[in-house]
Amino acid sequence: MGLALIAVLGVVVIVAVSLLAPKVKLAAPLILAVIGIGISLLPGMPPVHVASAIILSGVLPPLLYASSISLPLVDLRSNVGSISALAVVLVVASAFGTGFLLYTLFPDLDLAAAIALGAVISPTDAVAATSIGKRLGLPPRLLAVLEGESLVNDASALVLLRTAIAATAGVVSAWQVLGTFAYSVILGVGLGVAIGYLTVFVRARVPDPVLATAISFVVPFAAYLPAETIGASGVLSVVAAGLITGHLGATSFSAPARLSERLNWRTFQFLLENGVFLLMGLELKTIVEGVRHDRLDVPQAILFGLLATAVLIGIRFAVVAVMTVFGRRPRRRPDPEALGAREGVVLSWSGMRGVVTVAAAQSLPESIPYREQLVLIAYTVAITTLVLQGATLPAVIRLTGVRGTSRDRRLEEFAELIDHIRQKGTERLDDPGFTVAGGGAPDPSVIERVRLEAARRSEYAWEQYSASSGDMPAVNEQYALVRRDVLLHERAALVAARNKGSYSSTALARAQEMLDLEEASLDHFRDGTGAGH
């Protein structure tokens, strides 16, 4: 009963903070972490502890999967250089840089154990950064790099952590490290791709969207657990499976299945992402109470954590600076959207850590000296980066003047795309050999109706752009308002028919779904680009 009550209160807090965050112009994860810390310090509040295995095996896979299915594969491919530099080179540099710092600070800590903690605090969590960036209109490429980094760097860090822990028990050569890394990456990606193709094949043959979505909830664990069992990277396996699913889903799944999956995973992702930041705050008392003062007291451990944070920020600035310089060198095929110095500053200051850092620290072996202090150091790094960088990132974005594509240009691009797909679609109507399912040419009135509906959608997109530019009145905006008003009356009639009991529940449910889909499509256009949120 106690856990159920905590879960209910947690959801209430998450929803309330998410509603409040835009009004106070702060990212919800930042507020939730601070609230969690405040709750943990209340008198009589029992310590909260969640086993690291639950976070790494139960929370991380669905979070990674939810992010990867919504990240276009083309974005990952076009930014593979930047993402690789941040997710691999930066992680290794951060792990060794902070590892050497901790090795010099702790007299009884061997280098391998110090690097293990360096690996723990090296991966970033882009949830807070991207939520701020989307609200302030960061360029799409910058957001894609941040999201891609957060998807891949967990794998680099966890593989490095596993290798460093193994080194604490014996000598590990550089070739063994490289071999382990290659094995983990190649096998993890291969397994994830196979799981992605297999589950898409199965789900495409399940007609019920509810059942297909239910299968999707198993996919991240089906990718993660076997990979971890054979020593491969479960993180990369999940990411690969998610990318394949998102890429193939546009043509393999039915429209209702895609709508169902998108809505359910957005809800699941929202609760998990925000819940883990609340959990980070709640665990403060447990982590502090675990520190044994006879070896290193709490203030000293926190000070070491602040020093590690400064080193991490410095290393990130250095790696991003080198990355932007090389990224802007003349090439045979120059990239017009190469990240510049201003974008580099924003990218450098977006290195917040999250719950994976805290969970990975708690997975350190009990035999490592200063284990409790190391966990507190990792927690200090996570909270400091989240609060310091998360609270000041909006100011950094404003001071650097980094801005994404203007709203007018986004609307124009959307209208151009709708025009393009309309033209390609209606070419089918001009095909003299076109027949409907079952044989026979379609009625000319049907052809004209389909053509008019496609044209209306295209006109609506251009009206959105014209209205934003002030060139002409939004006639199709009026259509949406009038149609919405009519839908309200139709819905009232449906409710009245339901209350009278004059129609079967099956007919009522189908009519309700039809009205909901049309209303959702109107909402879809009303957000400005038709792209959803």
ZATOR-793992 format. One record per residue (C-alpha): chain; y, z, x. Coordinates in steps of 0.2 Angstrom, whole numbers, padded with zeros to 4 digits, always signed. Example, Ala and Ser with C-alpha at 12.3 -4.5 7.8 and 13.67 -1.06 7.14 Angstrom:
('A'; (-0022; +0039; +0062))
('A'; (-0005; +0036; +0068))
//
This chain:
('A'; (+0000; +0000; +0000))
('A'; (+0012; +0004; +0014))
('A'; (+0009; -0013; +0023))
('A'; (+0012; -0022; +0006))
('A'; (+0028; -0013; +0003))
('A'; (+0034; -0017; +0021))
('A'; (+0030; -0035; +0018))
('A'; (+0039; -0036; +0002))
('A'; (+0055; -0027; +0009))
('A'; (+0054; -0039; +0024))
('A'; (+0054; -0054; +0013))
('A'; (+0069; -0047; +0003))
('A'; (+0079; -0043; +0019))
('A'; (+0075; -0061; +0026))
('A'; (+0081; -0070; +0010))
('A'; (+0096; -0058; +0009))
('A'; (+0101; -0061; +0027))
('A'; (+0098; -0080; +0026))
('A'; (+0110; -0080; +0011))
('A'; (+0123; -0070; +0021))
('A'; (+0122; -0078; +0038))
('A'; (+0132; -0094; +0033))
('A'; (+0146; -0083; +0026))
('A'; (+0148; -0073; +0042))
('A'; (+0145; -0088; +0053))
('A'; (+0131; -0081; +0063))
('A'; (+0113; -0087; +0065))
('A'; (+0100; -0078; +0053))
('A'; (+0088; -0074; +0068))
('A'; (+0102; -0065; +0077))
('A'; (+0106; -0054; +0062))
('A'; (+0088; -0050; +0058))
('A'; (+0084; -0045; +0076))
('A'; (+0099; -0033; +0076))
('A'; (+0094; -0026; +0058))
('A'; (+0077; -0023; +0065))
('A'; (+0083; -0013; +0080))
('A'; (+0094; -0003; +0068))
('A'; (+0079; +0001; +0057))
('A'; (+0068; +0005; +0071))
('A'; (+0081; +0018; +0077))
('A'; (+0082; +0027; +0060))
('A'; (+0076; +0045; +0060))
('A'; (+0058; +0046; +0054))
('A'; (+0055; +0028; +0056))
('A'; (+0037; +0026; +0062))
('A'; (+0034; +0015; +0077))
('A'; (+0030; -0003; +0073))
('A'; (+0017; -0013; +0084))
('A'; (+0009; -0029; +0081))
('A'; (-0005; -0034; +0093))
('A'; (+0000; -0048; +0105))
('A'; (-0016; -0058; +0100))
('A'; (-0010; -0059; +0082))
('A'; (+0007; -0066; +0087))
('A'; (-0001; -0079; +0100))
('A'; (-0016; -0084; +0089))
('A'; (-0010; -0081; +0071))
('A'; (+0009; -0084; +0071))
('A'; (+0013; -0096; +0085))
('A'; (+0001; -0110; +0080))
('A'; (+0008; -0112; +0062))
('A'; (+0026; -0111; +0069))
('A'; (+0023; -0124; +0082))
('A'; (+0014; -0135; +0069))
('A'; (+0028; -0134; +0057))
('A'; (+0041; -0139; +0070))
('A'; (+0030; -0153; +0077))
('A'; (+0026; -0162; +0061))
('A'; (+0045; -0164; +0057))
('A'; (+0049; -0170; +0075))
('A'; (+0049; -0189; +0075))
('A'; (+0037; -0195; +0089))
('A'; (+0051; -0208; +0094))
('A'; (+0063; -0193; +0097))
('A'; (+0050; -0185; +0109))
('A'; (+0046; -0202; +0118))
('A'; (+0065; -0206; +0120))
('A'; (+0069; -0189; +0128))
('A'; (+0052; -0186; +0137))
('A'; (+0062; -0185; +0154))
('A'; (+0074; -0171; +0148))
('A'; (+0060; -0162; +0139))
('A'; (+0048; -0162; +0154))
('A'; (+0062; -0156; +0165))
('A'; (+0066; -0141; +0154))
('A'; (+0048; -0138; +0148))
('A'; (+0039; -0139; +0165))
('A'; (+0051; -0139; +0180))
('A'; (+0063; -0126; +0172))
('A'; (+0048; -0115; +0167))
('A'; (+0041; -0115; +0184))
('A'; (+0058; -0112; +0193))
('A'; (+0062; -0098; +0181))
('A'; (+0045; -0090; +0183))
('A'; (+0045; -0090; +0202))
('A'; (+0064; -0086; +0203))
('A'; (+0063; -0070; +0192))
('A'; (+0045; -0066; +0199))
('A'; (+0053; -0065; +0217))
('A'; (+0067; -0054; +0210))
('A'; (+0055; -0042; +0202))
('A'; (+0044; -0042; +0217))
('A'; (+0058; -0036; +0227))
('A'; (+0063; -0023; +0214))
('A'; (+0046; -0015; +0212))
('A'; (+0038; -0008; +0228))
('A'; (+0020; -0007; +0221))
('A'; (+0020; -0024; +0211))
('A'; (+0011; -0038; +0219))
('A'; (+0019; -0056; +0219))
('A'; (+0006; -0063; +0207))
('A'; (+0009; -0050; +0194))
('A'; (+0028; -0052; +0196))
('A'; (+0026; -0071; +0193))
('A'; (+0016; -0067; +0178))
('A'; (+0030; -0058; +0170))
('A'; (+0042; -0072; +0176))
('A'; (+0031; -0084; +0166))
('A'; (+0032; -0072; +0151))
('A'; (+0051; -0073; +0151))
('A'; (+0053; -0091; +0155))
('A'; (+0050; -0100; +0139))
('A'; (+0064; -0102; +0126))
('A'; (+0064; -0101; +0107))
('A'; (+0075; -0114; +0100))
('A'; (+0075; -0107; +0082))
('A'; (+0092; -0098; +0084))
('A'; (+0100; -0112; +0095))
('A'; (+0095; -0126; +0083))
('A'; (+0100; -0117; +0067))
('A'; (+0117; -0115; +0075))
('A'; (+0118; -0132; +0082))
('A'; (+0113; -0140; +0065))
('A'; (+0127; -0130; +0056))
('A'; (+0140; -0135; +0069))
('A'; (+0135; -0153; +0070))
('A'; (+0127; -0155; +0088))
('A'; (+0122; -0173; +0093))
('A'; (+0105; -0177; +0086))
('A'; (+0098; -0181; +0104))
('A'; (+0104; -0163; +0110))
('A'; (+0095; -0155; +0095))
('A'; (+0079; -0166; +0099))
('A'; (+0079; -0160; +0117))
('A'; (+0080; -0142; +0112))
('A'; (+0066; -0143; +0099))
('A'; (+0055; -0153; +0111))
('A'; (+0058; -0140; +0125))
('A'; (+0053; -0126; +0113))
('A'; (+0037; -0135; +0108))
('A'; (+0031; -0139; +0125))
('A'; (+0038; -0125; +0136))
('A'; (+0027; -0111; +0128))
('A'; (+0012; -0121; +0134))
('A'; (+0018; -0122; +0152))
('A'; (+0023; -0103; +0152))
('A'; (+0006; -0098; +0145))
('A'; (-0004; -0108; +0157))
('A'; (+0006; -0101; +0171))
('A'; (+0004; -0084; +0164))
('A'; (-0015; -0086; +0163))
('A'; (-0016; -0092; +0181))
('A'; (-0005; -0078; +0188))
('A'; (-0015; -0065; +0179))
('A'; (-0031; -0073; +0187))
('A'; (-0022; -0072; +0204))
('A'; (-0020; -0054; +0202))
('A'; (-0039; -0052; +0203))
('A'; (-0041; -0063; +0218))
('A'; (-0035; -0077; +0229))
('A'; (-0030; -0093; +0220))
('A'; (-0026; -0108; +0230))
('A'; (-0012; -0121; +0225))
('A'; (-0026; -0134; +0221))
('A'; (-0034; -0122; +0209))
('A'; (-0017; -0119; +0201))
('A'; (-0014; -0138; +0199))
('A'; (-0032; -0141; +0193))
('A'; (-0031; -0128; +0180))
('A'; (-0014; -0134; +0174))
('A'; (-0020; -0152; +0173))
('A'; (-0036; -0147; +0164))
('A'; (-0027; -0137; +0152))
('A'; (-0014; -0150; +0148))
('A'; (-0025; -0165; +0147))
('A'; (-0039; -0157; +0137))
('A'; (-0027; -0148; +0126))
('A'; (-0017; -0164; +0122))
('A'; (-0034; -0174; +0120))
('A'; (-0041; -0161; +0108))
('A'; (-0025; -0160; +0098))
('A'; (-0024; -0179; +0096))
('A'; (-0042; -0180; +0090))
('A'; (-0039; -0165; +0077))
('A'; (-0024; -0174; +0071))
('A'; (-0033; -0191; +0068))
('A'; (-0048; -0182; +0060))
('A'; (-0038; -0171; +0048))
('A'; (-0026; -0186; +0043))
('A'; (-0042; -0196; +0039))
('A'; (-0049; -0182; +0029))
('A'; (-0033; -0178; +0019))
('A'; (-0029; -0196; +0016))
('A'; (-0045; -0196; +0005))
('A'; (-0041; -0180; -0005))
('A'; (-0032; -0186; -0020))
('A'; (-0026; -0169; -0026))
('A'; (-0010; -0165; -0016))
('A'; (-0013; -0146; -0018))
('A'; (-0030; -0148; -0009))
('A'; (-0023; -0159; +0004))
('A'; (-0009; -0146; +0008))
('A'; (-0022; -0132; +0008))
('A'; (-0031; -0142; +0022))
('A'; (-0015; -0143; +0031))
('A'; (-0014; -0124; +0033))
('A'; (-0030; -0125; +0043))
('A'; (-0025; -0138; +0055))
('A'; (-0015; -0128; +0067))
('A'; (-0029; -0115; +0069))
('A'; (-0042; -0129; +0070))
('A'; (-0032; -0136; +0085))
('A'; (-0027; -0120; +0093))
('A'; (-0043; -0109; +0093))
('A'; (-0056; -0122; +0100))
('A'; (-0043; -0127; +0114))
('A'; (-0041; -0109; +0119))
('A'; (-0060; -0106; +0119))
('A'; (-0063; -0119; +0132))
('A'; (-0048; -0114; +0142))
('A'; (-0037; -0128; +0137))
('A'; (-0019; -0126; +0131))
('A'; (-0020; -0122; +0113))
('A'; (-0001; -0124; +0111))
('A'; (-0001; -0142; +0117))
('A'; (-0016; -0145; +0106))
('A'; (-0006; -0139; +0091))
('A'; (+0009; -0149; +0095))
('A'; (-0001; -0165; +0098))
('A'; (-0010; -0162; +0081))
('A'; (+0007; -0160; +0072))
('A'; (+0015; -0175; +0080))
('A'; (+0000; -0186; +0075))
('A'; (+0000; -0179; +0058))
('A'; (+0019; -0181; +0056))
('A'; (+0018; -0199; +0063))
('A'; (+0003; -0205; +0052))
('A'; (+0008; -0195; +0036))
('A'; (+0021; -0208; +0031))
('A'; (+0008; -0221; +0028))
('A'; (-0008; -0211; +0026))
('A'; (-0003; -0198; +0013))
('A'; (+0002; -0201; -0005))
('A'; (+0020; -0197; -0010))
('A'; (+0015; -0181; -0020))
('A'; (+0005; -0175; -0005))
('A'; (+0020; -0177; +0007))
('A'; (+0032; -0168; -0005))
('A'; (+0020; -0154; -0008))
('A'; (+0017; -0152; +0011))
('A'; (+0035; -0153; +0015))
('A'; (+0040; -0140; +0003))
('A'; (+0026; -0128; +0007))
('A'; (+0027; -0129; +0025))
('A'; (+0046; -0127; +0025))
('A'; (+0044; -0111; +0015))
('A'; (+0030; -0105; +0027))
('A'; (+0040; -0109; +0042))
('A'; (+0056; -0101; +0035))
('A'; (+0046; -0084; +0032))
('A'; (+0037; -0085; +0049))
('A'; (+0053; -0090; +0060))
('A'; (+0064; -0076; +0052))
('A'; (+0050; -0063; +0051))
('A'; (+0046; -0064; +0069))
('A'; (+0064; -0060; +0074))
('A'; (+0065; -0045; +0062))
('A'; (+0048; -0040; +0070))
('A'; (+0056; -0041; +0087))
('A'; (+0069; -0028; +0082))
('A'; (+0057; -0017; +0073))
('A'; (+0046; -0015; +0089))
('A'; (+0060; -0008; +0100))
('A'; (+0055; +0010; +0097))
('A'; (+0037; +0007; +0101))
('A'; (+0041; -0002; +0117))
('A'; (+0053; +0011; +0123))
('A'; (+0041; +0025; +0119))
('A'; (+0028; +0017; +0129))
('A'; (+0038; +0018; +0145))
('A'; (+0032; +0032; +0157))
('A'; (+0047; +0040; +0165))
('A'; (+0037; +0046; +0181))
('A'; (+0038; +0028; +0188))
('A'; (+0053; +0020; +0182))
('A'; (+0064; +0027; +0167))
('A'; (+0071; +0017; +0153))
('A'; (+0088; +0014; +0159))
('A'; (+0082; +0007; +0175))
('A'; (+0070; -0005; +0167))
('A'; (+0084; -0011; +0155))
('A'; (+0095; -0014; +0170))
('A'; (+0081; -0024; +0179))
('A'; (+0079; -0034; +0163))
('A'; (+0098; -0038; +0163))
('A'; (+0097; -0044; +0181))
('A'; (+0082; -0055; +0176))
('A'; (+0092; -0062; +0162))
('A'; (+0107; -0066; +0174))
('A'; (+0094; -0075; +0186))
('A'; (+0086; -0085; +0171))
('A'; (+0104; -0091; +0165))
('A'; (+0109; -0096; +0183))
('A'; (+0092; -0105; +0185))
('A'; (+0094; -0114; +0169))
('A'; (+0112; -0120; +0173))
('A'; (+0106; -0126; +0190))
('A'; (+0091; -0136; +0183))
('A'; (+0101; -0143; +0168))
('A'; (+0115; -0148; +0180))
('A'; (+0103; -0158; +0191))
('A'; (+0095; -0166; +0176))
('A'; (+0112; -0172; +0169))
('A'; (+0117; -0179; +0186))
('A'; (+0101; -0189; +0188))
('A'; (+0101; -0193; +0169))
('A'; (+0118; -0202; +0171))
('A'; (+0114; -0212; +0187))
('A'; (+0115; -0231; +0184))
('A'; (+0099; -0239; +0178))
('A'; (+0092; -0256; +0174))
('A'; (+0092; -0250; +0156))
('A'; (+0106; -0237; +0155))
('A'; (+0105; -0224; +0141))
('A'; (+0122; -0224; +0131))
('A'; (+0118; -0207; +0124))
('A'; (+0114; -0199; +0141))
('A'; (+0118; -0180; +0141))
('A'; (+0135; -0177; +0150))
('A'; (+0143; -0162; +0158))
('A'; (+0149; -0154; +0141))
('A'; (+0132; -0157; +0133))
('A'; (+0124; -0149; +0148))
('A'; (+0134; -0133; +0146))
('A'; (+0129; -0132; +0128))
('A'; (+0111; -0135; +0133))
('A'; (+0112; -0122; +0147))
('A'; (+0119; -0109; +0136))
('A'; (+0105; -0112; +0123))
('A'; (+0091; -0103; +0132))
('A'; (+0088; -0089; +0120))
('A'; (+0071; -0081; +0121))
('A'; (+0060; -0076; +0106))
('A'; (+0045; -0066; +0100))
('A'; (+0033; -0076; +0111))
('A'; (+0041; -0068; +0126))
('A'; (+0038; -0050; +0119))
('A'; (+0020; -0055; +0113))
('A'; (+0015; -0063; +0130))
('A'; (+0022; -0047; +0139))
('A'; (+0011; -0036; +0129))
('A'; (-0004; -0047; +0134))
('A'; (-0002; -0042; +0152))
('A'; (-0018; -0033; +0158))
('A'; (-0017; -0014; +0158))
('A'; (-0021; -0013; +0177))
('A'; (-0005; -0021; +0182))
('A'; (+0007; -0008; +0189))
('A'; (+0023; -0004; +0179))
('A'; (+0015; -0013; +0164))
('A'; (+0025; -0003; +0152))
('A'; (+0042; -0006; +0161))
('A'; (+0038; -0025; +0163))
('A'; (+0035; -0026; +0144))
('A'; (+0052; -0017; +0141))
('A'; (+0060; -0029; +0154))
('A'; (+0053; -0044; +0144))
('A'; (+0060; -0036; +0128))
('A'; (+0077; -0033; +0136))
('A'; (+0078; -0052; +0141))
('A'; (+0073; -0058; +0124))
('A'; (+0086; -0047; +0115))
('A'; (+0100; -0049; +0127))
('A'; (+0098; -0068; +0127))
('A'; (+0097; -0069; +0108))
('A'; (+0112; -0057; +0105))
('A'; (+0123; -0063; +0120))
('A'; (+0120; -0082; +0119))
('A'; (+0116; -0083; +0101))
('A'; (+0133; -0074; +0096))
('A'; (+0143; -0084; +0108))
('A'; (+0135; -0101; +0107))
('A'; (+0146; -0107; +0092))
('A'; (+0161; -0103; +0103))
('A'; (+0154; -0113; +0118))
('A'; (+0151; -0128; +0107))
('A'; (+0169; -0127; +0101))
('A'; (+0176; -0125; +0118))
('A'; (+0166; -0139; +0126))
('A'; (+0171; -0151; +0111))
('A'; (+0153; -0157; +0109))
('A'; (+0151; -0165; +0092))
('A'; (+0138; -0175; +0084))
('A'; (+0139; -0191; +0074))
('A'; (+0153; -0190; +0061))
('A'; (+0149; -0188; +0043))
('A'; (+0156; -0206; +0039))
('A'; (+0145; -0214; +0052))
('A'; (+0130; -0204; +0046))
('A'; (+0133; -0211; +0028))
('A'; (+0136; -0228; +0034))
('A'; (+0120; -0228; +0045))
('A'; (+0110; -0222; +0030))
('A'; (+0117; -0236; +0019))
('A'; (+0113; -0249; +0032))
('A'; (+0095; -0242; +0033))
('A'; (+0093; -0242; +0014))
('A'; (+0100; -0260; +0014))
('A'; (+0087; -0265; +0027))
('A'; (+0072; -0258; +0018))
('A'; (+0078; -0265; +0002))
('A'; (+0079; -0283; +0009))
('A'; (+0062; -0281; +0017))
('A'; (+0055; -0274; +0001))
('A'; (+0062; -0287; -0011))
('A'; (+0056; -0301; +0000))
('A'; (+0039; -0297; -0007))
('A'; (+0046; -0301; -0025))
('A'; (+0051; -0319; -0018))
('A'; (+0034; -0322; -0013))
('A'; (+0027; -0336; -0025))
('A'; (+0009; -0329; -0021))
('A'; (+0013; -0311; -0026))
('A'; (+0001; -0304; -0039))
('A'; (-0001; -0287; -0046))
('A'; (-0016; -0276; -0045))
('A'; (-0030; -0284; -0055))
('A'; (-0024; -0301; -0053))
('A'; (-0011; -0312; -0061))
('A'; (+0008; -0315; -0058))
('A'; (+0020; -0301; -0064))
('A'; (+0031; -0304; -0079))
('A'; (+0048; -0310; -0073))
('A'; (+0057; -0296; -0083))
('A'; (+0047; -0284; -0072))
('A'; (+0052; -0293; -0056))
('A'; (+0070; -0292; -0062))
('A'; (+0069; -0274; -0066))
('A'; (+0062; -0269; -0049))
('A'; (+0075; -0279; -0040))
('A'; (+0089; -0271; -0050))
('A'; (+0082; -0253; -0046))
('A'; (+0081; -0257; -0028))
('A'; (+0099; -0264; -0028))
('A'; (+0105; -0249; -0037))
('A'; (+0098; -0237; -0024))
('A'; (+0107; -0248; -0010))
('A'; (+0123; -0248; -0020))
('A'; (+0122; -0229; -0022))
('A'; (+0120; -0227; -0003))
('A'; (+0136; -0238; +0000))
('A'; (+0145; -0229; -0013))
('A'; (+0142; -0212; -0004))
('A'; (+0150; -0220; +0011))
('A'; (+0165; -0228; +0002))
('A'; (+0169; -0212; -0007))
('A'; (+0169; -0202; +0009))
('A'; (+0181; -0215; +0017))
('A'; (+0192; -0215; +0002))
('A'; (+0191; -0234; +0000))
('A'; (+0184; -0235; -0018))
('A'; (+0178; -0223; -0032))
('A'; (+0160; -0218; -0032))
('A'; (+0153; -0227; -0047))
('A'; (+0136; -0222; -0043))
('A'; (+0141; -0204; -0040))
('A'; (+0146; -0205; -0059))
('A'; (+0129; -0212; -0063))
('A'; (+0121; -0197; -0054))
('A'; (+0132; -0184; -0064))
('A'; (+0129; -0193; -0081))
('A'; (+0110; -0194; -0077))
('A'; (+0109; -0176; -0072))
('A'; (+0118; -0171; -0089))
('A'; (+0106; -0182; -0099))
('A'; (+0091; -0173; -0089))
('A'; (+0098; -0156; -0094))
('A'; (+0097; -0162; -0112))
('A'; (+0080; -0169; -0110))
('A'; (+0074; -0153; -0102))
('A'; (+0080; -0143; -0116))
('A'; (+0071; -0154; -0128))
('A'; (+0055; -0152; -0118))
('A'; (+0057; -0133; -0118))
('A'; (+0060; -0134; -0137))
('A'; (+0044; -0145; -0139))
('A'; (+0034; -0132; -0129))
('A'; (+0040; -0117; -0139))
('A'; (+0035; -0126; -0155))
('A'; (+0018; -0130; -0148))
('A'; (+0018; -0148; -0155))
('A'; (+0011; -0155; -0139))
('A'; (-0003; -0151; -0127))
('A'; (+0000; -0142; -0111))
('A'; (-0006; -0157; -0101))
('A'; (+0007; -0168; -0109))
('A'; (+0020; -0155; -0106))
('A'; (+0016; -0152; -0088))
('A'; (+0016; -0171; -0084))
('A'; (+0033; -0173; -0093))
('A'; (+0040; -0157; -0083))
('A'; (+0034; -0165; -0067))
('A'; (+0042; -0182; -0071))
('A'; (+0059; -0173; -0074))
('A'; (+0058; -0162; -0059))
('A'; (+0054; -0177; -0047))
('A'; (+0069; -0187; -0054))
('A'; (+0081; -0172; -0053))
('A'; (+0075; -0169; -0035))
('A'; (+0079; -0187; -0031))
('A'; (+0097; -0184; -0037))
('A'; (+0098; -0168; -0027))
('A'; (+0091; -0178; -0012))
('A'; (+0106; -0190; -0013))
('A'; (+0119; -0177; -0017))
('A'; (+0117; -0169; +0000))
('A'; (+0127; -0182; +0008))
('A'; (+0115; -0193; +0017))
('A'; (+0099; -0192; +0007))
('A'; (+0090; -0185; +0022))
('A'; (+0087; -0168; +0015))
('A'; (+0088; -0151; +0024))
//
